[in-house]
């Protein structure tokens, strides 16, 4: 009985040591966006856009879906880089993926289309 108790405690202890997989894969896009926002160079814009493209196309998180806000961030960066139609399409994709964002994203789209 004592061996069974000790074995059960060991199994529970080892099971609690596992790491939890993230809901989304971010691939360092936060850092790239921060650096671009801080300095604003074309090189950093290109790097930030590459990170967001990776986030959108190579999702390995538990949900296997684009994280909230990623389409909007990437769309806005594309718009700033001169790819206006692609950027607006991604902003609309954000609304499709996360309908609760419509109120905020639709305002951004309206301002950009003026």
Residue, then its C-alpha position, 0 to 999 in steps of 0.5 A: x500500500x505504501x509503495x502504491x502511495x509513493x508511486x502515485x505521488x511520483x506520477x502526479x509530481x512528474x505529470x505536473x512538470x510538463x509545459x503547456x503549449x501556447x494557443x498561438x505562435x508569435x515568432x517574435x513579431x512583438x519584438x519586431x513591431x516594437x523595434x519598428x515603432x521605436x526607430x521607423x526605418x524601412x529595414x525594420x518595417x520589412x523585418x516586422x512584415x516578414x515576422x507577421x507573414x510568418x505568424x499568419x502562414x505558419x501557425x503552430x499553436x494549439x488553436x492553429x488559427x491566426x492570433x487576434x490582431x495579427x491580421x490587423x497589424x500586418x495589414x496596417x504595415x502593408x498599407x504603410x508600405x504602399x500595398x494598400x489593397x493587400x493591407x485593407x484585405x487583411x484588415x477585413x480578414x481580421x473582422x472575419x476572424x474576430x467579429x468583435x473587432x469590427x467596431x474598432x477595425x471598421x473605423x481604421x478602414x474608413x480612415x485609411x480609405x479617405 
